[in-house]
Amino acid sequence: MKGKRWIVVMVLLLVIGLGWYLSVRTASGVDDRNDQAALVQQADLYAGKELYVRAVPLYSRALGYRTEAVPQIEAKLQQVYLAQEDTDSYVELVEKRSTDGTATEEEYLKAAEIYFSQNDLDEAMALLKKGMAVYPGGAIGELYEDNRYGYSMRITKAVEIIPTSTNSLMPAFDGSKWGYVNSGGSFVLPAVYDRAVPFNGSGYGVVSLDGTYYTILSTGEKYGIDEIPVTDVYGISNAYIIAQCNGKYGFYTADFICARPELQYDEVTMGSCGVFAARNGDKWAIISESGEAVTDYIYEDVAVNSLNQAFAGNMAMVKIGGLWYLIDVEGNQVCDTGFADAKAPESSNYIAVADGNGRWGFIDRSGQLVIEYQYNDAWSFSNHLAAVRVVDTWGYISERNELVIAESLDSAMPFHNHTAQAVFLGEAALITLEYRAD
């Protein structure tokens, strides 16, 4: 009887020991690693014989075991994909490794080149931006810069095109009358007007026809008529038409009814960043959109950008004591440095300023000179580019001060919504960036 009990105890101990052994192996992943290694070994043999169609499934099965060997196996699989010329699978795996944080610099570069070859510009640039965060200041950044400023240029039938914030419906002059063109440069509202003002965000524009101002819809239908009449229309700022009547500029509704009789100025800019600039007499002030004075009338002049705004990126350039200074929306002077000349900001990017010799360079938002004085003329940066003039021709530079659009343009305007107006060989043109960088 004792012998039988001894056997039972031994069997139980054996079962417990075996269970413990198996649980330890499972917990430590020994079997998984062995199985994975066997799959990889066989896949390596097939890959070495260029039997890729048989190697790929084995590598893929091996990746099903989530061990520390996964990144190395993925790298092997990438090489097989390239050997197979299966670029889609290669790029998909690089994207995964980028998310996992295991992609190498070479992988980012190779995958981006594949995207470029397939004309997948946005995908290529997005991947390169991820790579730049991991490998800053190297070949990835150079490739990004080399492809960041691809563009197309279309000659239009217009003589002049006025910039707008979206550049989707722009006033255009055909040499005789004004109409509106789309982003492709085609007239969508015919050139029949004596004058045309850019549309506001609510879809209202202002035109002059046979001596009378009208508000119109984007379809060209008349919406309101000026029966005062006003003598000039500066633009449409938010919901109001800025128009001149009896020698003063004020704010009018779409039916040309004065909406704010208490706000009357000798000159006024378009509103932006919650404020606008206004002149009465020989001095300018900053005014809030509600009509309250932000500053007194203390400025000799205010720079105005291509959209007829004083402010962009919450900054403006104002003239005090014969020099130009950078201020914020509360009228605070950003730095003590004054400049001989300046252009208004176009965005939150660098701002064009000039020295006493009429040479133009650029400052950052703290007022520090970041691009030396060297150009004959310039506009402030927007969409990471600035129009600059060298002698008699215009082009566009990047924030690294590299000439990236060198078309020998007769004139060039700032980019807005990735489109800029220019004149090339005497004809109005639209330049559109292929990559829409933030």
C-alpha positions as CSV (number, residue, x, y, z in Angstrom):
1,M,0.0,0.0,0.0
2,K,2.8,2.3,0.9
3,G,4.4,1.6,-2.5
4,K,1.3,2.6,-4.4
5,R,1.2,5.8,-2.4
6,W,4.8,6.5,-3.2
7,I,4.1,6.1,-7.0
8,V,1.1,8.4,-6.8
9,V,3.2,11.1,-5.1
10,M,5.9,10.7,-7.7
11,V,3.4,11.0,-10.5
12,L,1.9,14.2,-9.0
13,L,5.4,15.7,-8.5
14,L,6.2,14.9,-12.0
15,V,3.1,16.5,-13.3
16,I,3.6,19.6,-11.2
17,G,7.2,19.8,-12.3
18,L,6.4,19.4,-16.0
19,G,3.7,22.1,-15.6
20,W,6.1,24.4,-13.9
21,Y,8.7,23.7,-16.6
22,L,6.2,24.4,-19.4
23,S,4.9,27.5,-17.7
24,V,8.5,28.8,-17.3
25,R,9.3,28.1,-21.0
26,T,6.0,29.8,-22.0
27,A,6.6,32.8,-19.7
28,S,10.2,33.2,-20.9
29,G,9.2,32.8,-24.6
30,V,11.8,30.0,-25.2
31,D,9.5,28.1,-27.5
32,D,8.4,31.3,-29.4
33,R,12.0,32.3,-29.9
34,N,13.0,28.8,-31.1
35,D,10.0,28.6,-33.5
36,Q,10.7,32.2,-34.7
37,A,14.4,31.4,-35.2
38,A,13.6,28.3,-37.2
39,L,11.3,30.3,-39.5
40,V,13.9,32.9,-40.0
41,Q,16.6,30.4,-40.7
42,Q,14.5,28.8,-43.4
43,A,13.5,32.1,-44.8
44,D,17.2,33.2,-45.0
45,L,17.9,30.1,-47.0
46,Y,15.2,30.9,-49.5
47,A,16.2,34.5,-49.7
48,G,19.9,33.5,-50.3
49,K,18.7,31.5,-53.3
50,E,16.5,34.4,-54.5
51,L,13.4,32.3,-53.8
52,Y,11.7,35.4,-52.5
53,V,8.2,34.2,-53.0
54,R,8.9,31.5,-50.4
55,A,10.9,33.6,-48.1
56,V,8.3,36.4,-47.6
57,P,5.6,34.1,-45.9
58,L,8.1,32.7,-43.5
59,Y,9.4,36.1,-42.5
60,S,5.8,37.3,-42.1
61,R,5.0,34.3,-39.9
62,A,8.1,34.9,-37.8
63,L,7.0,38.5,-37.2
64,G,3.9,37.0,-35.5
65,Y,6.1,36.2,-32.5
66,R,6.5,39.5,-30.7
67,T,10.1,39.1,-29.5
68,E,13.0,41.5,-29.4
69,A,14.1,40.0,-32.8
70,V,11.2,41.7,-34.7
71,P,13.1,44.8,-35.8
72,Q,15.9,42.7,-37.3
73,I,13.4,40.4,-39.1
74,E,11.5,43.4,-40.5
75,A,14.9,44.7,-41.9
76,K,15.4,41.3,-43.6
77,L,11.9,41.4,-45.0
78,Q,12.5,45.0,-46.3
79,Q,15.5,43.8,-48.3
80,V,13.4,41.0,-49.8
81,Y,10.7,43.5,-50.8
82,L,13.3,45.6,-52.5
83,A,14.8,42.6,-54.3
84,Q,11.2,41.7,-55.5
85,E,10.7,45.4,-56.5
86,D,7.6,45.3,-54.2
87,T,7.9,49.0,-53.3
88,D,4.4,49.3,-51.9
89,S,5.1,46.6,-49.3
90,Y,8.5,48.2,-48.5
91,V,7.0,51.6,-47.9
92,E,4.2,50.2,-45.8
93,L,6.7,48.4,-43.6
94,V,8.8,51.6,-43.3
95,E,5.7,53.5,-42.2
96,K,5.0,50.9,-39.6
97,R,8.6,51.0,-38.4
98,S,8.4,54.8,-38.3
99,T,5.4,54.6,-36.0
100,D,7.3,52.0,-33.8
101,G,10.4,54.2,-33.7
102,T,12.7,51.6,-35.3
103,A,13.0,53.0,-38.9
104,T,16.6,53.9,-39.8
105,E,17.6,57.1,-41.6
106,E,18.3,55.1,-44.8
107,E,14.8,53.6,-44.7
108,Y,13.2,57.1,-44.4
109,L,15.2,58.3,-47.4
110,K,14.5,55.2,-49.6
111,A,10.8,55.2,-48.8
112,A,10.5,58.9,-49.6
113,E,12.3,58.4,-52.9
114,I,9.7,55.7,-53.7
115,Y,6.9,58.1,-52.9
116,F,8.4,60.8,-55.1
117,S,8.8,58.3,-58.0
118,Q,5.1,57.6,-57.6
119,N,4.2,61.3,-57.5
120,D,2.9,60.8,-53.9
121,L,4.3,64.2,-52.8
122,D,2.2,64.7,-49.7
123,E,3.0,61.2,-48.4
124,A,6.7,61.6,-49.1
125,M,6.9,65.0,-47.3
126,A,4.9,63.7,-44.3
127,L,7.2,60.8,-43.9
128,L,10.3,63.0,-44.2
129,K,8.9,65.3,-41.5
130,K,8.6,62.3,-39.2
131,G,12.2,61.3,-40.0
132,M,13.5,64.8,-39.4
133,A,12.1,64.6,-35.8
134,V,14.2,61.5,-35.2
135,Y,17.3,62.4,-37.4
136,P,17.5,66.2,-37.3
137,G,20.0,68.1,-39.4
138,G,20.9,65.3,-41.8
139,A,20.1,64.0,-45.2
140,I,16.4,63.7,-44.4
141,G,16.1,67.4,-43.9
142,E,18.1,68.1,-47.0
143,L,15.7,65.9,-49.1
144,Y,12.7,67.6,-47.5
145,E,14.1,71.1,-48.4
146,D,15.0,70.0,-52.0
147,N,11.3,69.0,-52.6
148,R,9.5,71.4,-50.4
149,Y,9.2,74.2,-53.0
150,G,8.0,72.4,-56.1
151,Y,5.6,74.6,-58.1
152,S,3.7,75.2,-61.2
153,M,3.2,78.5,-63.0
154,R,0.3,79.4,-65.3
155,I,0.1,82.3,-67.6
156,T,-3.3,83.9,-67.5
157,K,-5.3,86.2,-69.8
158,A,-5.4,88.9,-67.2
159,V,-3.0,91.9,-67.0
160,E,-3.2,92.2,-63.2
161,I,-4.5,89.9,-60.4
162,I,-5.2,91.1,-56.9
163,P,-4.2,88.8,-54.0
164,T,-6.9,87.5,-51.6
165,S,-6.5,85.5,-48.4
166,T,-7.7,82.2,-50.1
167,N,-6.7,83.1,-53.7
168,S,-9.8,81.2,-54.8
169,L,-11.7,84.1,-56.3
170,M,-9.4,87.0,-57.2
171,P,-10.2,90.4,-58.8
172,A,-8.5,90.5,-62.2
173,F,-8.0,93.2,-64.8
174,D,-8.0,92.2,-68.5
175,G,-6.6,95.6,-69.7
176,S,-10.0,97.1,-70.0
177,K,-12.4,95.9,-67.3
178,W,-12.3,93.9,-64.1
179,G,-13.7,90.5,-63.3
180,Y,-12.7,87.6,-61.1
181,V,-10.5,84.6,-61.8
182,N,-10.2,81.3,-60.0
183,S,-7.0,79.6,-58.7
184,G,-6.4,78.3,-62.1
185,G,-6.4,81.8,-63.6
186,S,-9.6,81.4,-65.6
187,F,-12.3,84.1,-65.5
188,V,-15.3,82.8,-63.6
189,L,-17.0,86.2,-63.4
190,P,-16.4,88.1,-66.7
191,A,-14.4,91.3,-66.9
192,V,-17.3,93.7,-67.2
193,Y,-16.7,95.9,-64.1
194,D,-15.0,99.3,-63.7
195,R,-13.7,98.1,-60.4
196,A,-13.7,94.9,-58.3
197,V,-13.0,94.3,-54.6
198,P,-12.0,90.9,-53.1
199,F,-14.8,88.8,-51.6
200,N,-15.1,88.4,-47.8
201,G,-15.5,85.2,-46.0
202,S,-19.3,85.4,-46.2
203,G,-19.3,85.4,-49.9
204,Y,-19.9,89.0,-50.7
205,G,-17.9,91.1,-53.1
206,V,-18.1,94.8,-54.2
207,V,-17.9,96.0,-57.8
208,S,-18.4,99.3,-59.6
209,L,-20.5,99.3,-62.7
210,D,-21.3,102.4,-64.8
211,G,-20.4,104.6,-61.8
212,T,-22.5,102.7,-59.2
213,Y,-21.2,100.4,-56.5
214,Y,-23.0,97.0,-55.9
215,T,-22.4,94.2,-53.5
216,I,-22.5,90.9,-55.4
217,L,-22.6,87.2,-54.6
218,S,-20.0,84.7,-55.8
219,T,-22.3,83.9,-58.7
220,G,-22.1,87.5,-59.9
221,E,-25.7,88.2,-58.9
222,K,-26.3,91.7,-57.5
223,Y,-27.2,91.7,-53.8
224,G,-27.1,95.4,-52.7
225,I,-26.8,98.8,-54.3
226,D,-25.1,102.0,-53.2
227,E,-27.7,104.8,-53.2
228,I,-25.8,107.2,-50.9
229,P,-23.5,107.3,-53.0
230,V,-20.0,106.5,-51.6
231,T,-17.0,107.9,-53.3
232,D,-14.6,104.9,-52.8
233,V,-14.6,101.4,-51.5
234,Y,-11.4,100.2,-49.8
235,G,-12.5,96.6,-49.2
236,I,-14.7,94.3,-47.1
237,S,-13.4,93.8,-43.6
238,N,-15.3,90.9,-41.9
239,A,-19.0,91.8,-42.3
240,Y,-18.5,95.5,-43.2
241,I,-17.7,97.3,-46.4
242,I,-15.0,100.0,-45.8
243,A,-16.1,102.9,-47.9
244,Q,-15.5,106.6,-48.2
245,C,-18.3,109.2,-47.9
246,N,-18.0,112.9,-47.4
247,G,-14.2,112.5,-47.3
248,K,-14.2,110.0,-44.4
249,Y,-13.9,106.2,-44.4
250,G,-16.4,104.2,-42.3
251,F,-18.1,100.9,-42.0
252,Y,-21.1,100.0,-44.2
253,T,-23.6,97.1,-44.5
254,A,-24.1,95.1,-47.7
255,D,-26.8,97.7,-48.6
256,F,-24.4,100.6,-48.1
257,I,-25.9,101.8,-44.9
258,C,-23.5,103.3,-42.4
259,A,-23.3,100.7,-39.6
260,R,-21.0,102.6,-37.2
261,P,-21.4,106.4,-37.7
262,E,-19.1,107.1,-34.7
263,L,-16.2,105.4,-36.5
264,Q,-15.0,107.8,-39.1
265,Y,-11.4,108.0,-40.4
266,D,-9.3,109.8,-43.0
267,E,-7.7,106.4,-43.8
268,V,-8.1,102.9,-42.6
269,T,-6.7,99.4,-43.2
270,M,-8.4,96.0,-43.4
271,G,-9.0,94.3,-40.0
272,S,-7.0,91.3,-38.9
273,C,-5.9,89.8,-35.6
274,G,-8.8,91.6,-34.0
275,V,-7.6,95.1,-34.8
276,F,-7.1,97.5,-37.6
277,A,-5.0,100.7,-38.2
278,A,-6.7,104.1,-38.8
279,R,-5.4,107.6,-39.6
280,N,-6.9,110.9,-38.6
281,G,-4.9,114.0,-39.5
282,D,-1.3,113.1,-39.9
283,K,-1.1,110.3,-37.3
284,W,-2.2,106.7,-37.1
285,A,-3.6,104.6,-34.2
286,I,-4.5,101.0,-33.6
287,I,-8.2,100.3,-33.1
288,S,-10.0,97.2,-31.9
289,E,-12.6,95.6,-34.1
290,S,-15.2,96.8,-31.6
291,G,-14.1,100.4,-32.3
292,E,-12.2,101.0,-29.1
293,A,-8.8,102.7,-29.2
294,V,-5.9,100.3,-28.5
295,T,-3.4,103.2,-28.9
296,D,-3.5,106.9,-29.3
297,Y,-2.8,108.6,-32.6
298,I,1.0,108.3,-32.2
299,Y,2.3,106.7,-35.4
300,E,3.7,108.6,-38.3
301,D,2.8,105.7,-40.7
302,V,1.8,102.1,-40.7
303,A,3.0,99.5,-43.2
304,V,0.2,97.6,-45.1
305,N,0.7,94.1,-46.6
306,S,-0.6,92.6,-49.8
307,L,-4.0,92.0,-48.3
308,N,-4.3,95.7,-47.2
309,Q,-3.8,94.7,-43.6
310,A,-1.5,96.2,-41.0
311,F,-1.3,93.1,-38.8
312,A,-0.5,89.5,-39.5
313,G,0.7,86.9,-37.0
314,N,-0.3,89.5,-34.3
315,M,2.5,91.8,-35.4
316,A,2.7,95.1,-37.4
317,M,5.4,97.6,-38.5
318,V,4.8,101.2,-37.5
319,K,6.8,104.4,-38.0
320,I,8.0,106.5,-35.0
321,G,10.5,109.3,-35.2
322,G,11.5,108.4,-38.8
323,L,12.2,104.7,-38.0
324,W,10.1,101.6,-38.3
325,Y,9.4,99.4,-35.2
326,L,7.8,96.1,-34.7
327,I,4.7,96.2,-32.4
328,D,2.1,93.6,-31.2
329,V,-1.7,93.9,-31.2
330,E,-1.7,95.8,-27.9
331,G,0.7,98.4,-29.4
332,N,3.7,97.2,-27.3
333,Q,7.0,97.7,-29.0
334,V,8.6,94.3,-29.4
335,C,12.2,95.4,-29.6
336,D,14.3,98.6,-29.3
337,T,15.7,98.3,-32.9
338,G,14.4,100.7,-35.4
339,F,14.7,100.2,-39.2
340,A,15.1,102.6,-42.1
341,D,12.2,101.0,-44.0
342,A,9.9,98.0,-43.5
343,K,7.1,96.0,-45.1
344,A,4.1,94.8,-43.1
345,P,4.0,91.1,-42.0
346,E,2.2,88.8,-44.3
347,S,2.0,85.9,-41.9
348,S,3.8,84.6,-38.7
349,N,7.0,84.2,-40.7
350,Y,10.0,86.6,-41.2
351,I,9.4,90.3,-41.9
352,A,11.1,92.4,-44.6
353,V,13.1,95.4,-43.4
354,A,15.7,97.7,-45.0
355,D,18.8,99.5,-43.9
356,G,19.8,103.1,-44.6
357,N,21.3,102.1,-48.0
358,G,18.0,100.7,-49.3
359,R,19.1,97.1,-49.0
360,W,16.5,94.6,-47.8
361,G,16.8,91.7,-45.3
362,F,14.5,90.0,-42.8
363,I,13.9,89.9,-39.1
364,D,12.1,87.3,-36.9
365,R,9.2,88.0,-34.6
366,S,11.6,89.2,-31.8
367,G,13.1,91.8,-34.1
368,Q,16.4,90.0,-34.6
369,L,18.0,90.2,-38.1
370,V,17.9,86.6,-39.5
371,I,18.7,87.3,-43.2
372,E,21.3,90.0,-43.9
373,Y,20.5,93.1,-45.9
374,Q,21.2,92.2,-49.5
375,Y,18.2,92.6,-51.8
376,N,17.0,95.5,-53.8
377,D,13.4,95.0,-52.7
378,A,11.4,92.3,-50.8
379,W,8.0,91.3,-49.4
380,S,7.7,89.6,-46.0
381,F,7.5,85.9,-45.8
382,S,4.4,83.8,-46.1
383,N,3.9,80.1,-46.8
384,H,7.7,79.9,-45.8
385,L,8.7,81.9,-48.9
386,A,9.5,85.6,-49.6
387,A,9.5,87.5,-52.9
388,V,12.8,89.3,-53.4
389,R,14.1,91.6,-56.2
390,V,17.7,91.3,-57.3
391,V,18.5,94.3,-59.6
392,D,15.4,94.2,-62.0
393,T,14.1,90.7,-61.6
394,W,12.1,88.9,-58.8
395,G,12.2,85.4,-57.4
396,Y,11.4,83.6,-54.2
397,I,13.7,82.6,-51.4
398,S,13.3,80.1,-48.6
399,E,13.8,80.8,-44.9
400,R,17.3,79.4,-45.4
401,N,17.9,82.3,-47.8
402,E,18.1,80.0,-50.8
403,L,16.6,81.1,-54.1
404,V,14.0,78.3,-54.8
405,I,11.9,79.9,-57.5
406,A,14.1,81.6,-60.0
407,E,12.0,82.5,-63.0
408,S,13.3,86.1,-63.6
409,L,9.9,87.5,-62.9
410,D,9.0,91.1,-63.7
411,S,7.1,91.3,-60.4
412,A,6.1,88.9,-57.6
413,M,3.6,89.0,-54.7
414,P,3.5,87.1,-51.5
415,F,2.0,83.6,-51.3
416,H,-1.3,83.1,-49.6
417,N,-3.0,79.7,-49.5
418,H,0.0,78.5,-51.4
419,T,-0.7,80.7,-54.5
420,A,1.1,83.9,-55.5
421,Q,0.5,86.5,-58.2
422,A,3.4,87.4,-60.5
423,V,4.2,89.0,-63.9
424,F,6.3,86.9,-66.3
425,L,7.5,88.4,-69.6
426,G,4.8,91.1,-69.3
427,E,1.9,88.7,-68.6
428,A,0.1,88.0,-65.4
429,A,0.8,84.6,-63.9
430,L,-0.2,82.5,-60.9
431,I,2.4,80.4,-59.1
432,T,1.1,77.5,-57.1
433,L,3.1,75.4,-54.7
434,E,2.7,71.7,-55.2
435,Y,3.3,70.9,-51.5
436,R,1.1,72.6,-49.0
437,A,3.5,73.0,-46.1
438,D,2.0,74.3,-42.8
